[in-house]
Amino acid sequence: MDRRDFIQQTGLAAAGLALQEALSSNISPAKKNRVAMVGTGVRGIGMWGIPVVKEFSDTVEFVGLCDINAGRVATAKKALGVNCTTYTDFDQMMKETKPDKLIVTTVDGTHHEFIIRGMEYGADIITEKPMTIDEKKCEAILEAEKRTGKKITVTFNYRYAPHRQKIYELLREGTIGKLTSVDFHWYLDVYHGADYFRRWHRLRKNSGSLLVHKATHHFDLLNWWIDSDPEEVVAYGSLDFYGKNNSFRHTHCRTCPHKTSCSFFWDITKDKNLMNLYVANESFDGYMRDGCVFKEDIDIFDKMAVQMKYANKVQVSYSLTAYSPYEGYRISFNGTKGKLDAWIKERQPWEEPAIDEIQVTSNFGKRISYPLSNKEEGHGGGDVRLRKQVFTPGEDPLRQSAGSRDGSMACLIGIAARNSIDSGMPIKIGSLTSLQPQTNRI
């Protein structure tokens, strides 16, 4: 290379480097996702507030928090440590903040309102399960998603726990041959189970009953594991333990005259966070977090049994009991080549971490056990994995991410079961909304 060529080329390189540096200095930081949240109770703060700020502060910015309780939303803002405006008027928040994503963590009975209006304001939706509580609200959500072109993500964290994921993988590998039936029995204990009956969940208008609020989790797991849509449901249920079944009751625990004789007395004053979030803000809306589990207005079931038939002909027997001495579930998958059994005992804070076991037994063959640690916090490790997929989506080989169809099919089982109990008749899933069951999930 001669001197002229050298000077020319090095001069061009230097000029290019200078231009690159100039352009780099003017590049603004990557745009963060503008996120708003409506519903700032324990679930909103504990699952989608504090952890999201901690885990995704580089990509997520809270631009608004909304709740019907002005004191509670102010408490939530302080807990999150964010610098955004708080609202009690949802429409005002959406108009002023214009979020990219809206997190819906309100009472279940109002999910549809905020999901639909949120999409109409231009936001994609991240909603807690259940997506909604009845078939008319479900159809309205599906119509609004189609009309607005926005996206709904339903946060089924149970799909992401290693124990449930391992079951999915073993079933997909054909370890028990063709799946023919499932027996699934879930037990809520006298601590966790009772808590649903002292809170807003005790009323159908709020929760749709535990067949919708709680069991939607379980029905979604079944849909995901079975890889098909439910077709027909028949159910039985009653309120045999809580509510009017006791000889005494009061409005709430703090002032109850039966404290010394009631096994379900719960002292909320020992929990500083709940005192700050709920008790300190009772004057705004009158909501009492420590309500009596024997209130006579309770109209949900505490004992439920459901039979399901899937489009791929798999049959399911499911039950949910809300007053068990221990918490967990037993599930058995029956196939043409064997059987897969799994047990989970949810540990209480005072108990040591457990080992959850999955057992595969082949017809005329051997038995293999798959022990899995139960040490991870947040629903067996599902919470943190779910949040990562929601806010930094990547590959999804196990199809764990859930949209509106998944959310619909899960809550429609609970809705059909509740309708079946009320009517004494089997309910066809296809009769509830415009969604029709598919043999294989789409």
Buried (B, 14 or more C-beta within 10 A) or exposed (E): EEEEEEEEEEEEEEEEEEEEEEEEEEEEEEEBBBBBBBBBBBEBBBBBBBBBBEBBEEBBBBBBBBBBBBBBBBBBBEBBEBEBBBBBEBEEBBEBBBBBBBBBBBBBBBBBBBBBBBBEBBBBBBBBBBBBBBBEBBBBBBEBBEEBEBBBBBBBBBBBBBBBBBBBEBBEEEBBBEBBBBBBBBBBBBBBBBBBBBBBBBBBEBBBBBBBBBBBBBBBBBBBBBBBBBBBBBBBBEBEBBBEEBEEBBEBBBEBEBEEEBEBBBEBEEBEEBBBBBBEBBEBEEBBBBBBBBBEEBEBBBBBBBBBBBBBEBEBBBBBBBBBEBBBBBBBBBBEBBBBBBBBBBBEEEEEEBEBBBBBBBEEEEEBEBEBEBEBEBBBBBBBBBBBBBBEEEEEEEEBBBEBBBBBBBBBBBBBBBBBBEEEEBBBBBEBBEBEBBEEBE
